[in-house]
Amino acid sequence: MFTVKVYTKYGYFQYEVKEMASALEHAQLIMERRVYRRSNERGEVEFHEVIKTKVCGEGLASEYPDTFKRT
């Protein structure tokens, strides 16, 4: 399983995808559109502006790992 993380201003959403190629395609398409669409618990469609996407999973090492420092 591979995890697609979609980062927004307020945090991130994540979901699982079975194949690496599919996960990478999802992440790339979301970044091209710059919008993440999802249904909330009430069934309403939400739209979120995307800052970045990241795919995590077995065999996927990042050349550019994230670090966060507060100023």
PDB file of N, H, CA, C and O in Angstrom:
ATOM      1  N   MET A   1       0.839  -1.188   0.000  1.00  0.00           N
ATOM      2  CA  MET A   1       0.000   0.000   0.000  1.00  0.00           C
ATOM      3  C   MET A   1       0.882   1.250   0.000  1.00  0.00           C
ATOM      4  O   MET A   1       1.969   1.276   0.577  1.00  0.00           O
ATOM      5  N   PHE A   2       0.373   2.272  -0.666  1.00  0.00           N
ATOM      6  H   PHE A   2      -0.510   2.250  -1.135  1.00  0.00           H
ATOM      7  CA  PHE A   2       1.061   3.552  -0.734  1.00  0.00           C
ATOM      8  C   PHE A   2       0.111   4.634  -0.239  1.00  0.00           C
ATOM      9  O   PHE A   2      -1.090   4.582  -0.502  1.00  0.00           O
ATOM     10  N   THR A   3       0.645   5.597   0.468  1.00  0.00           N
ATOM     11  H   THR A   3       1.621   5.639   0.681  1.00  0.00           H
ATOM     12  CA  THR A   3      -0.153   6.678   1.027  1.00  0.00           C
ATOM     13  C   THR A   3       0.058   7.938   0.211  1.00  0.00           C
ATOM     14  O   THR A   3       1.192   8.358  -0.019  1.00  0.00           O
ATOM     15  N   VAL A   4      -1.042   8.539  -0.224  1.00  0.00           N
ATOM     16  H   VAL A   4      -1.963   8.198  -0.037  1.00  0.00           H
ATOM     17  CA  VAL A   4      -0.992   9.834  -0.894  1.00  0.00           C
ATOM     18  C   VAL A   4      -1.373  10.872   0.152  1.00  0.00           C
ATOM     19  O   VAL A   4      -2.456  10.808   0.733  1.00  0.00           O
ATOM     20  N   LYS A   5      -0.479  11.832   0.393  1.00  0.00           N
ATOM     21  H   LYS A   5       0.402  11.884  -0.078  1.00  0.00           H
ATOM     22  CA  LYS A   5      -0.755  12.921   1.329  1.00  0.00           C
ATOM     23  C   LYS A   5      -0.958  14.191   0.521  1.00  0.00           C
ATOM     24  O   LYS A   5      -0.166  14.514  -0.364  1.00  0.00           O
ATOM     25  N   VAL A   6      -2.031  14.906   0.837  1.00  0.00           N
ATOM     26  H   VAL A   6      -2.674  14.644   1.556  1.00  0.00           H
ATOM     27  CA  VAL A   6      -2.378  16.140   0.143  1.00  0.00           C
ATOM     28  C   VAL A   6      -2.337  17.265   1.172  1.00  0.00           C
ATOM     29  O   VAL A   6      -3.185  17.332   2.062  1.00  0.00           O
ATOM     30  N   TYR A   7      -1.348  18.146   1.047  1.00  0.00           N
ATOM     31  H   TYR A   7      -0.659  18.091   0.324  1.00  0.00           H
ATOM     32  CA  TYR A   7      -1.144  19.216   2.015  1.00  0.00           C
ATOM     33  C   TYR A   7      -1.923  20.465   1.611  1.00  0.00           C
ATOM     34  O   TYR A   7      -1.871  20.903   0.462  1.00  0.00           O
ATOM     35  N   THR A   8      -2.652  21.033   2.587  1.00  0.00           N
ATOM     36  H   THR A   8      -2.695  20.677   3.520  1.00  0.00           H
ATOM     37  CA  THR A   8      -3.423  22.259   2.392  1.00  0.00           C
ATOM     38  C   THR A   8      -2.973  23.274   3.440  1.00  0.00           C
ATOM     39  O   THR A   8      -2.065  22.996   4.223  1.00  0.00           O
ATOM     40  N   LYS A   9      -3.599  24.441   3.457  1.00  0.00           N
ATOM     41  H   LYS A   9      -4.337  24.667   2.821  1.00  0.00           H
ATOM     42  CA  LYS A   9      -3.264  25.467   4.454  1.00  0.00           C
ATOM     43  C   LYS A   9      -3.522  24.989   5.878  1.00  0.00           C
ATOM     44  O   LYS A   9      -2.861  25.440   6.813  1.00  0.00           O
ATOM     45  N   TYR A  10      -4.470  24.086   6.048  1.00  0.00           N
ATOM     46  H   TYR A  10      -5.007  23.719   5.288  1.00  0.00           H
ATOM     47  CA  TYR A  10      -4.950  23.709   7.374  1.00  0.00           C
ATOM     48  C   TYR A  10      -4.398  22.384   7.880  1.00  0.00           C
ATOM     49  O   TYR A  10      -4.725  21.964   8.990  1.00  0.00           O
ATOM     50  N   GLY A  11      -3.576  21.730   7.091  1.00  0.00           N
ATOM     51  H   GLY A  11      -3.311  22.072   6.189  1.00  0.00           H
ATOM     52  CA  GLY A  11      -3.061  20.418   7.458  1.00  0.00           C
ATOM     53  C   GLY A  11      -2.983  19.550   6.219  1.00  0.00           C
ATOM     54  O   GLY A  11      -2.745  20.049   5.119  1.00  0.00           O
ATOM     55  N   TYR A  12      -3.182  18.260   6.393  1.00  0.00           N
ATOM     56  H   TYR A  12      -3.376  17.855   7.286  1.00  0.00           H
ATOM     57  CA  TYR A  12      -3.162  17.394   5.212  1.00  0.00           C
ATOM     58  C   TYR A  12      -4.203  16.295   5.312  1.00  0.00           C
ATOM     59  O   TYR A  12      -4.611  15.891   6.401  1.00  0.00           O
ATOM     60  N   PHE A  13      -4.619  15.824   4.148  1.00  0.00           N
ATOM     61  H   PHE A  13      -4.288  16.152   3.263  1.00  0.00           H
ATOM     62  CA  PHE A  13      -5.503  14.675   4.003  1.00  0.00           C
ATOM     63  C   PHE A  13      -4.644  13.547   3.462  1.00  0.00           C
ATOM     64  O   PHE A  13      -3.671  13.796   2.749  1.00  0.00           O
ATOM     65  N   GLN A  14      -4.987  12.315   3.790  1.00  0.00           N
ATOM     66  H   GLN A  14      -5.777  12.113   4.369  1.00  0.00           H
ATOM     67  CA  GLN A  14      -4.245  11.187   3.236  1.00  0.00           C
ATOM     68  C   GLN A  14      -5.183  10.035   2.948  1.00  0.00           C
ATOM     69  O   GLN A  14      -6.226   9.879   3.584  1.00  0.00           O
ATOM     70  N   TYR A  15      -4.786   9.231   1.970  1.00  0.00           N
ATOM     71  H   TYR A  15      -3.939   9.358   1.454  1.00  0.00           H
ATOM     72  CA  TYR A  15      -5.546   8.033   1.636  1.00  0.00           C
ATOM     73  C   TYR A  15      -4.599   6.998   1.053  1.00  0.00           C
ATOM     74  O   TYR A  15      -3.501   7.326   0.604  1.00  0.00           O
ATOM     75  N   GLU A  16      -5.034   5.749   1.065  1.00  0.00           N
ATOM     76  H   GLU A  16      -5.926   5.482   1.430  1.00  0.00           H
ATOM     77  CA  GLU A  16      -4.219   4.614   0.626  1.00  0.00           C
ATOM     78  C   GLU A  16      -4.543   4.230  -0.816  1.00  0.00           C
ATOM     79  O   GLU A  16      -5.696   4.275  -1.245  1.00  0.00           O
ATOM     80  N   VAL A  17      -3.497   3.850  -1.553  1.00  0.00           N
ATOM     81  H   VAL A  17      -2.561   3.813  -1.205  1.00  0.00           H
ATOM     82  CA  VAL A  17      -3.623   3.349  -2.921  1.00  0.00           C
ATOM     83  C   VAL A  17      -2.781   2.084  -3.009  1.00  0.00           C
ATOM     84  O   VAL A  17      -1.691   2.029  -2.439  1.00  0.00           O
ATOM     85  N   LYS A  18      -3.268   1.066  -3.715  1.00  0.00           N
ATOM     86  H   LYS A  18      -4.154   1.111  -4.177  1.00  0.00           H
ATOM     87  CA  LYS A  18      -2.582  -0.232  -3.751  1.00  0.00           C
ATOM     88  C   LYS A  18      -1.294  -0.235  -4.561  1.00  0.00           C
ATOM     89  O   LYS A  18      -0.324  -0.879  -4.162  1.00  0.00           O
ATOM     90  N   GLU A  19      -1.261   0.469  -5.690  1.00  0.00           N
ATOM     91  H   GLU A  19      -2.049   0.992  -6.014  1.00  0.00           H
ATOM     92  CA  GLU A  19      -0.103   0.408  -6.579  1.00  0.00           C
ATOM     93  C   GLU A  19       0.658   1.730  -6.592  1.00  0.00           C
ATOM     94  O   GLU A  19       0.061   2.805  -6.541  1.00  0.00           O
ATOM     95  N   MET A  20       1.996   1.632  -6.662  1.00  0.00           N
ATOM     96  H   MET A  20       2.481   0.758  -6.704  1.00  0.00           H
ATOM     97  CA  MET A  20       2.833   2.823  -6.660  1.00  0.00           C
ATOM     98  C   MET A  20       2.522   3.721  -7.857  1.00  0.00           C
ATOM     99  O   MET A  20       2.412   4.937  -7.698  1.00  0.00           O
ATOM    100  N   ALA A  21       2.379   3.149  -9.039  1.00  0.00           N
ATOM    101  H   ALA A  21       2.468   2.162  -9.168  1.00  0.00           H
ATOM    102  CA  ALA A  21       2.113   3.956 -10.235  1.00  0.00           C
ATOM    103  C   ALA A  21       0.816   4.748 -10.088  1.00  0.00           C
ATOM    104  O   ALA A  21       0.755   5.914 -10.478  1.00  0.00           O
ATOM    105  N   SER A  22      -0.210   4.129  -9.531  1.00  0.00           N
ATOM    106  H   SER A  22      -0.160   3.182  -9.214  1.00  0.00           H
ATOM    107  CA  SER A  22      -1.490   4.817  -9.321  1.00  0.00           C
ATOM    108  C   SER A  22      -1.346   5.943  -8.309  1.00  0.00           C
ATOM    109  O   SER A  22      -1.894   7.028  -8.502  1.00  0.00           O
ATOM    110  N   ALA A  23      -0.616   5.693  -7.239  1.00  0.00           N
ATOM    111  H   ALA A  23      -0.170   4.812  -7.082  1.00  0.00           H
ATOM    112  CA  ALA A  23      -0.408   6.716  -6.213  1.00  0.00           C
ATOM    113  C   ALA A  23       0.321   7.923  -6.796  1.00  0.00           C
ATOM    114  O   ALA A  23      -0.048   9.065  -6.522  1.00  0.00           O
ATOM    115  N   LEU A  24       1.355   7.674  -7.599  1.00  0.00           N
ATOM    116  H   LEU A  24       1.655   6.746  -7.822  1.00  0.00           H
ATOM    117  CA  LEU A  24       2.099   8.767  -8.219  1.00  0.00           C
ATOM    118  C   LEU A  24       1.229   9.541  -9.206  1.00  0.00           C
ATOM    119  O   LEU A  24       1.321  10.766  -9.287  1.00  0.00           O
ATOM    120  N   GLU A  25       0.391   8.837  -9.950  1.00  0.00           N
ATOM    121  H   GLU A  25       0.316   7.842  -9.884  1.00  0.00           H
ATOM    122  CA  GLU A  25      -0.533   9.498 -10.886  1.00  0.00           C
ATOM    123  C   GLU A  25      -1.529  10.379 -10.140  1.00  0.00           C
ATOM    124  O   GLU A  25      -1.799  11.505 -10.557  1.00  0.00           O
ATOM    125  N   HIS A  26      -2.076   9.869  -9.037  1.00  0.00           N
ATOM    126  H   HIS A  26      -1.856   8.954  -8.698  1.00  0.00           H
ATOM    127  CA  HIS A  26      -3.017  10.656  -8.229  1.00  0.00           C
ATOM    128  C   HIS A  26      -2.347  11.946  -7.767  1.00  0.00           C
ATOM    129  O   HIS A  26      -2.893  13.036  -7.940  1.00  0.00           O
ATOM    130  N   ALA A  27      -1.163  11.814  -7.181  1.00  0.00           N
ATOM    131  H   ALA A  27      -0.719  10.929  -7.040  1.00  0.00           H
ATOM    132  CA  ALA A  27      -0.457  12.977  -6.638  1.00  0.00           C
ATOM    133  C   ALA A  27      -0.152  13.997  -7.732  1.00  0.00           C
ATOM    134  O   ALA A  27      -0.314  15.200  -7.524  1.00  0.00           O
ATOM    135  N   GLN A  28       0.283  13.527  -8.882  1.00  0.00           N
ATOM    136  H   GLN A  28       0.415  12.550  -9.051  1.00  0.00           H
ATOM    137  CA  GLN A  28       0.612  14.434  -9.979  1.00  0.00           C
ATOM    138  C   GLN A  28      -0.632  15.166 -10.492  1.00  0.00           C
ATOM    139  O   GLN A  28      -0.581  16.370 -10.744  1.00  0.00           O
ATOM    140  N   LEU A  29      -1.729  14.457 -10.645  1.00  0.00           N
ATOM    141  H   LEU A  29      -1.771  13.479 -10.441  1.00  0.00           H
ATOM    142  CA  LEU A  29      -2.966  15.072 -11.127  1.00  0.00           C
ATOM    143  C   LEU A  29      -3.498  16.113 -10.138  1.00  0.00           C
ATOM    144  O   LEU A  29      -3.953  17.184 -10.541  1.00  0.00           O
ATOM    145  N   ILE A  30      -3.439  15.797  -8.861  1.00  0.00           N
ATOM    146  H   ILE A  30      -3.070  14.927  -8.534  1.00  0.00           H
ATOM    147  CA  ILE A  30      -3.886  16.751  -7.836  1.00  0.00           C
ATOM    148  C   ILE A  30      -3.037  18.016  -7.893  1.00  0.00           C
ATOM    149  O   ILE A  30      -3.573  19.118  -7.785  1.00  0.00           O
ATOM    150  N   MET A  31      -1.715  17.877  -8.062  1.00  0.00           N
ATOM    151  H   MET A  31      -1.279  16.981  -8.150  1.00  0.00           H
ATOM    152  CA  MET A  31      -0.840  19.048  -8.137  1.00  0.00           C
ATOM    153  C   MET A  31      -1.111  19.860  -9.400  1.00  0.00           C
ATOM    154  O   MET A  31      -1.063  21.089  -9.361  1.00  0.00           O
ATOM    155  N   GLU A  32      -1.393  19.199 -10.508  1.00  0.00           N
ATOM    156  H   GLU A  32      -1.432  18.200 -10.539  1.00  0.00           H
ATOM    157  CA  GLU A  32      -1.698  19.927 -11.743  1.00  0.00           C
ATOM    158  C   GLU A  32      -2.956  20.770 -11.578  1.00  0.00           C
ATOM    159  O   GLU A  32      -3.019  21.898 -12.067  1.00  0.00           O
ATOM    160  N   ARG A  33      -3.948  20.230 -10.895  1.00  0.00           N
ATOM    161  H   ARG A  33      -3.896  19.313 -10.497  1.00  0.00           H
ATOM    162  CA  ARG A  33      -5.217  20.947 -10.696  1.00  0.00           C
ATOM    163  C   ARG A  33      -5.140  21.948  -9.553  1.00  0.00           C
ATOM    164  O   ARG A  33      -5.896  22.919  -9.522  1.00  0.00           O
ATOM    165  N   ARG A  34      -4.220  21.713  -8.605  1.00  0.00           N
ATOM    166  H   ARG A  34      -3.606  20.924  -8.629  1.00  0.00           H
ATOM    167  CA  ARG A  34      -4.028  22.570  -7.425  1.00  0.00           C
ATOM    168  C   ARG A  34      -5.263  22.622  -6.528  1.00  0.00           C
ATOM    169  O   ARG A  34      -5.386  23.515  -5.690  1.00  0.00           O
ATOM    170  N   VAL A  35      -6.173  21.668  -6.702  1.00  0.00           N
ATOM    171  H   VAL A  35      -6.073  20.942  -7.383  1.00  0.00           H
ATOM    172  CA  VAL A  35      -7.387  21.598  -5.883  1.00  0.00           C
ATOM    173  C   VAL A  35      -7.627  20.143  -5.502  1.00  0.00           C
ATOM    174  O   VAL A  35      -7.519  19.243  -6.335  1.00  0.00           O
ATOM    175  N   TYR A  36      -7.955  19.925  -4.224  1.00  0.00           N
ATOM    176  H   TYR A  36      -8.043  20.655  -3.547  1.00  0.00           H
ATOM    177  CA  TYR A  36      -8.314  18.590  -3.751  1.00  0.00           C
ATOM    178  C   TYR A  36      -9.802  18.600  -3.428  1.00  0.00           C
ATOM    179  O   TYR A  36     -10.262  19.398  -2.613  1.00  0.00           O
ATOM    180  N   ARG A  37     -10.540  17.720  -4.064  1.00  0.00           N
ATOM    181  H   ARG A  37     -10.166  17.071  -4.726  1.00  0.00           H
ATOM    182  CA  ARG A  37     -11.988  17.622  -3.859  1.00  0.00           C
ATOM    183  C   ARG A  37     -12.281  16.373  -3.048  1.00  0.00           C
ATOM    184  O   ARG A  37     -11.778  15.290  -3.349  1.00  0.00           O
ATOM    185  N   ARG A  38     -13.104  16.534  -2.013  1.00  0.00           N
ATOM    186  H   ARG A  38     -13.513  17.414  -1.769  1.00  0.00           H
ATOM    187  CA  ARG A  38     -13.456  15.388  -1.177  1.00  0.00           C
ATOM    188  C   ARG A  38     -14.863  15.562  -0.639  1.00  0.00           C
ATOM    189  O   ARG A  38     -15.393  16.673  -0.610  1.00  0.00           O
ATOM    190  N   SER A  39     -15.463  14.467  -0.214  1.00  0.00           N
ATOM    191  H   SER A  39     -15.032  13.565  -0.237  1.00  0.00           H
ATOM    192  CA  SER A  39     -16.774  14.503   0.435  1.00  0.00           C
ATOM    193  C   SER A  39     -16.565  14.394   1.939  1.00  0.00           C
ATOM    194  O   SER A  39     -15.828  13.526   2.408  1.00  0.00           O
ATOM    195  N   ASN A  40     -17.217  15.278   2.696  1.00  0.00           N
ATOM    196  H   ASN A  40     -17.815  15.982   2.315  1.00  0.00           H
ATOM    197  CA  ASN A  40     -17.103  15.218   4.148  1.00  0.00           C
ATOM    198  C   ASN A  40     -18.098  14.211   4.720  1.00  0.00           C
ATOM    199  O   ASN A  40     -18.773  13.507   3.968  1.00  0.00           O
ATOM    200  N   GLU A  41     -18.189  14.143   6.044  1.00  0.00           N
ATOM    201  H   GLU A  41     -17.641  14.714   6.655  1.00  0.00           H
ATOM    202  CA  GLU A  41     -19.048  13.166   6.718  1.00  0.00           C
ATOM    203  C   GLU A  41     -20.529  13.360   6.391  1.00  0.00           C
ATOM    204  O   GLU A  41     -21.304  12.404   6.430  1.00  0.00           O
ATOM    205  N   ARG A  42     -20.922  14.592   6.069  1.00  0.00           N
ATOM    206  H   ARG A  42     -20.293  15.368   6.037  1.00  0.00           H
ATOM    207  CA  ARG A  42     -22.323  14.894   5.742  1.00  0.00           C
ATOM    208  C   ARG A  42     -22.621  14.678   4.255  1.00  0.00           C
ATOM    209  O   ARG A  42     -23.747  14.898   3.810  1.00  0.00           O
ATOM    210  N   GLY A  43     -21.622  14.253   3.494  1.00  0.00           N
ATOM    211  H   GLY A  43     -20.707  14.075   3.855  1.00  0.00           H
ATOM    212  CA  GLY A  43     -21.811  14.019   2.064  1.00  0.00           C
ATOM    213  C   GLY A  43     -21.660  15.260   1.204  1.00  0.00           C
ATOM    214  O   GLY A  43     -21.889  15.214  -0.005  1.00  0.00           O
ATOM    215  N   GLU A  44     -21.273  16.373   1.823  1.00  0.00           N
ATOM    216  H   GLU A  44     -21.087  16.410   2.805  1.00  0.00           H
ATOM    217  CA  GLU A  44     -21.063  17.617   1.082  1.00  0.00           C
ATOM    218  C   GLU A  44     -19.683  17.591   0.427  1.00  0.00           C
ATOM    219  O   GLU A  44     -18.725  17.072   1.000  1.00  0.00           O
ATOM    220  N   VAL A  45     -19.592  18.148  -0.763  1.00  0.00           N
ATOM    221  H   VAL A  45     -20.371  18.570  -1.228  1.00  0.00           H
ATOM    222  CA  VAL A  45     -18.312  18.195  -1.466  1.00  0.00           C
ATOM    223  C   VAL A  45     -17.533  19.422  -1.006  1.00  0.00           C
ATOM    224  O   VAL A  45     -18.055  20.536  -0.998  1.00  0.00           O
ATOM    225  N   GLU A  46     -16.283  19.204  -0.624  1.00  0.00           N
ATOM    226  H   GLU A  46     -15.858  18.299  -0.630  1.00  0.00           H
ATOM    227  CA  GLU A  46     -15.386  20.279  -0.201  1.00  0.00           C
ATOM    228  C   GLU A  46     -14.280  20.429  -1.238  1.00  0.00           C
ATOM    229  O   GLU A  46     -13.870  19.457  -1.873  1.00  0.00           O
ATOM    230  N   PHE A  47     -13.805  21.660  -1.398  1.00  0.00           N
ATOM    231  H   PHE A  47     -14.138  22.449  -0.882  1.00  0.00           H
ATOM    232  CA  PHE A  47     -12.681  21.938  -2.280  1.00  0.00           C
ATOM    233  C   PHE A  47     -11.589  22.597  -1.452  1.00  0.00           C
ATOM    234  O   PHE A  47     -11.850  23.554  -0.723  1.00  0.00           O
ATOM    235  N   HIS A  48     -10.365  22.088  -1.563  1.00  0.00           N
ATOM    236  H   HIS A  48     -10.153  21.311  -2.156  1.00  0.00           H
ATOM    237  CA  HIS A  48      -9.244  22.612  -0.791  1.00  0.00           C
ATOM    238  C   HIS A  48      -8.101  22.977  -1.725  1.00  0.00           C
ATOM    239  O   HIS A  48      -7.741  22.202  -2.611  1.00  0.00           O
ATOM    240  N   GLU A  49      -7.530  24.166  -1.523  1.00  0.00           N
ATOM    241  H   GLU A  49      -7.823  24.796  -0.803  1.00  0.00           H
ATOM    242  CA  GLU A  49      -6.362  24.581  -2.299  1.00  0.00           C
ATOM    243  C   GLU A  49      -5.163  23.738  -1.862  1.00  0.00           C
ATOM    244  O   GLU A  49      -4.908  23.585  -0.668  1.00  0.00           O
ATOM    245  N   VAL A  50      -4.443  23.205  -2.815  1.00  0.00           N
ATOM    246  H   VAL A  50      -4.650  23.330  -3.785  1.00  0.00           H
ATOM    247  CA  VAL A  50      -3.335  22.296  -2.530  1.00  0.00           C
ATOM    248  C   VAL A  50      -2.013  23.054  -2.520  1.00  0.00           C
ATOM    249  O   VAL A  50      -1.728  23.854  -3.412  1.00  0.00           O
ATOM    250  N   ILE A  51      -1.210  22.783  -1.489  1.00  0.00           N
ATOM    251  H   ILE A  51      -1.441  22.133  -0.765  1.00  0.00           H
ATOM    252  CA  ILE A  51       0.132  23.346  -1.403  1.00  0.00           C
ATOM    253  C   ILE A  51       1.135  22.374  -2.011  1.00  0.00           C
ATOM    254  O   ILE A  51       2.001  22.767  -2.792  1.00  0.00           O
ATOM    255  N   LYS A  52       1.008  21.093  -1.641  1.00  0.00           N
ATOM    256  H   LYS A  52       0.304  20.774  -1.006  1.00  0.00           H
ATOM    257  CA  LYS A  52       1.887  20.065  -2.204  1.00  0.00           C
ATOM    258  C   LYS A  52       1.269  18.700  -1.977  1.00  0.00           C
ATOM    259  O   LYS A  52       0.328  18.548  -1.197  1.00  0.00           O
ATOM    260  N   THR A  53       1.813  17.709  -2.671  1.00  0.00           N
ATOM    261  H   THR A  53       2.578  17.833  -3.304  1.00  0.00           H
ATOM    262  CA  THR A  53       1.417  16.320  -2.461  1.00  0.00           C
ATOM    263  C   THR A  53       2.670  15.506  -2.194  1.00  0.00           C
ATOM    264  O   THR A  53       3.776  15.903  -2.561  1.00  0.00           O
ATOM    265  N   LYS A  54       2.482  14.368  -1.553  1.00  0.00           N
ATOM    266  H   LYS A  54       1.584  14.046  -1.256  1.00  0.00           H
ATOM    267  CA  LYS A  54       3.606  13.485  -1.262  1.00  0.00           C
ATOM    268  C   LYS A  54       3.093  12.048  -1.278  1.00  0.00           C
ATOM    269  O   LYS A  54       2.005  11.762  -0.778  1.00  0.00           O
ATOM    270  N   VAL A  55       3.882  11.152  -1.853  1.00  0.00           N
ATOM    271  H   VAL A  55       4.766  11.384  -2.259  1.00  0.00           H
ATOM    272  CA  VAL A  55       3.541   9.731  -1.873  1.00  0.00           C
ATOM    273  C   VAL A  55       4.537   9.008  -0.979  1.00  0.00           C
ATOM    274  O   VAL A  55       5.747   9.170  -1.135  1.00  0.00           O
ATOM    275  N   CYS A  56       4.034   8.214  -0.048  1.00  0.00           N
ATOM    276  H   CYS A  56       3.051   8.082   0.079  1.00  0.00           H
ATOM    277  CA  CYS A  56       4.876   7.459   0.879  1.00  0.00           C
ATOM    278  C   CYS A  56       4.557   5.978   0.747  1.00  0.00           C
ATOM    279  O   CYS A  56       3.414   5.600   0.488  1.00  0.00           O
ATOM    280  N   GLY A  57       5.568   5.146   0.926  1.00  0.00           N
ATOM    281  H   GLY A  57       6.496   5.453   1.136  1.00  0.00           H
ATOM    282  CA  GLY A  57       5.337   3.710   0.877  1.00  0.00           C
ATOM    283  C   GLY A  57       6.635   2.943   0.787  1.00  0.00           C
ATOM    284  O   GLY A  57       7.710   3.523   0.634  1.00  0.00           O
ATOM    285  N   GLU A  58       6.524   1.643   0.883  1.00  0.00           N
ATOM    286  H   GLU A  58       5.651   1.171   1.007  1.00  0.00           H
ATOM    287  CA  GLU A  58       7.672   0.742   0.821  1.00  0.00           C
ATOM    288  C   GLU A  58       8.419   0.932  -0.495  1.00  0.00           C
ATOM    289  O   GLU A  58       7.823   0.869  -1.570  1.00  0.00           O
ATOM    290  N   GLY A  59       9.727   1.165  -0.403  1.00  0.00           N
ATOM    291  H   GLY A  59      10.211   1.216   0.471  1.00  0.00           H
ATOM    292  CA  GLY A  59      10.547   1.307  -1.595  1.00  0.00           C
ATOM    293  C   GLY A  59      10.558   2.704  -2.193  1.00  0.00           C
ATOM    294  O   GLY A  59      11.160   2.921  -3.245  1.00  0.00           O
ATOM    295  N   LEU A  60       9.906   3.650  -1.541  1.00  0.00           N
ATOM    296  H   LEU A  60       9.417   3.474  -0.686  1.00  0.00           H
ATOM    297  CA  LEU A  60       9.907   5.036  -2.021  1.00  0.00           C
ATOM    298  C   LEU A  60      10.676   5.902  -1.038  1.00  0.00           C
ATOM    299  O   LEU A  60      10.132   6.334  -0.021  1.00  0.00           O
ATOM    300  N   ALA A  61      11.914   6.149  -1.336  1.00  0.00           N
ATOM    301  H   ALA A  61      12.355   5.799  -2.162  1.00  0.00           H
ATOM    302  CA  ALA A  61      12.725   7.016  -0.485  1.00  0.00           C
ATOM    303  C   ALA A  61      12.722   8.416  -1.083  1.00  0.00           C
ATOM    304  O   ALA A  61      12.810   8.578  -2.300  1.00  0.00           O
ATOM    305  N   SER A  62      12.621   9.417  -0.235  1.00  0.00           N
ATOM    306  H   SER A  62      12.549   9.285   0.754  1.00  0.00           H
ATOM    307  CA  SER A  62      12.611  10.798  -0.706  1.00  0.00           C
ATOM    308  C   SER A  62      14.026  11.336  -0.769  1.00  0.00           C
ATOM    309  O   SER A  62      14.811  11.164   0.164  1.00  0.00           O
ATOM    310  N   GLU A  63      14.343  11.986  -1.871  1.00  0.00           N
ATOM    311  H   GLU A  63      13.705  12.126  -2.628  1.00  0.00           H
ATOM    312  CA  GLU A  63      15.633  12.657  -1.976  1.00  0.00           C
ATOM    313  C   GLU A  63      15.592  13.990  -1.243  1.00  0.00           C
ATOM    314  O   GLU A  63      16.633  14.567  -0.931  1.00  0.00           O
ATOM    315  N   TYR A  64      14.387  14.475  -0.971  1.00  0.00           N
ATOM    316  H   TYR A  64      13.541  14.005  -1.224  1.00  0.00           H
ATOM    317  CA  TYR A  64      14.209  15.768  -0.333  1.00  0.00           C
ATOM    318  C   TYR A  64      13.283  15.624   0.866  1.00  0.00           C
ATOM    319  O   TYR A  64      12.118  16.011   0.789  1.00  0.00           O
ATOM    320  N   PRO A  65      13.773  15.077   1.969  1.00  0.00           N
ATOM    321  CA  PRO A  65      12.905  14.871   3.130  1.00  0.00           C
ATOM    322  C   PRO A  65      12.440  16.206   3.723  1.00  0.00           C
ATOM    323  O   PRO A  65      13.154  17.208   3.673  1.00  0.00           O
ATOM    324  N   ASP A  66      11.246  16.194   4.275  1.00  0.00           N
ATOM    325  H   ASP A  66      10.666  15.381   4.316  1.00  0.00           H
ATOM    326  CA  ASP A  66      10.688  17.403   4.880  1.00  0.00           C
ATOM    327  C   ASP A  66      11.331  17.692   6.225  1.00  0.00           C
ATOM    328  O   ASP A  66      11.620  16.778   6.997  1.00  0.00           O
ATOM    329  N   THR A  67      11.549  18.950   6.493  1.00  0.00           N
ATOM    330  H   THR A  67      11.315  19.692   5.865  1.00  0.00           H
ATOM    331  CA  THR A  67      11.895  19.399   7.836  1.00  0.00           C
ATOM    332  C   THR A  67      11.042  20.628   8.115  1.00  0.00           C
ATOM    333  O   THR A  67      10.707  21.377   7.198  1.00  0.00           O
ATOM    334  N   PHE A  68      10.694  20.832   9.366  1.00  0.00           N
ATOM    335  H   PHE A  68      10.966  20.223  10.111  1.00  0.00           H
ATOM    336  CA  PHE A  68       9.869  21.973   9.736  1.00  0.00           C
ATOM    337  C   PHE A  68      10.515  22.658  10.915  1.00  0.00           C
ATOM    338  O   PHE A  68      10.830  22.016  11.917  1.00  0.00           O
ATOM    339  N   LYS A  69      10.715  23.959  10.803  1.00  0.00           N
ATOM    340  H   LYS A  69      10.460  24.480   9.989  1.00  0.00           H
ATOM    341  CA  LYS A  69      11.286  24.732  11.897  1.00  0.00           C
ATOM    342  C   LYS A  69      10.404  25.947  12.122  1.00  0.00           C
ATOM    343  O   LYS A  69      10.025  26.644  11.181  1.00  0.00           O
ATOM    344  N   ARG A  70      10.089  26.183  13.372  1.00  0.00           N
ATOM    345  H   ARG A  70      10.397  25.616  14.136  1.00  0.00           H
ATOM    346  CA  ARG A  70       9.278  27.345  13.723  1.00  0.00           C
ATOM    347  C   ARG A  70      10.193  28.553  13.893  1.00  0.00           C
ATOM    348  O   ARG A  70      11.292  28.438  14.435  1.00  0.00           O
ATOM    349  N   THR A  71       9.732  29.711  13.426  1.00  0.00           N
ATOM    350  H   THR A  71       8.839  29.804  12.985  1.00  0.00           H
ATOM    351  CA  THR A  71      10.556  30.924  13.562  1.00  0.00           C
ATOM    352  C   THR A  71      10.031  31.809  14.658  1.00  0.00           C
ATOM    353  O   THR A  71      10.595  32.872  14.917  1.00  0.00           O
TER     354      THR A  71
END
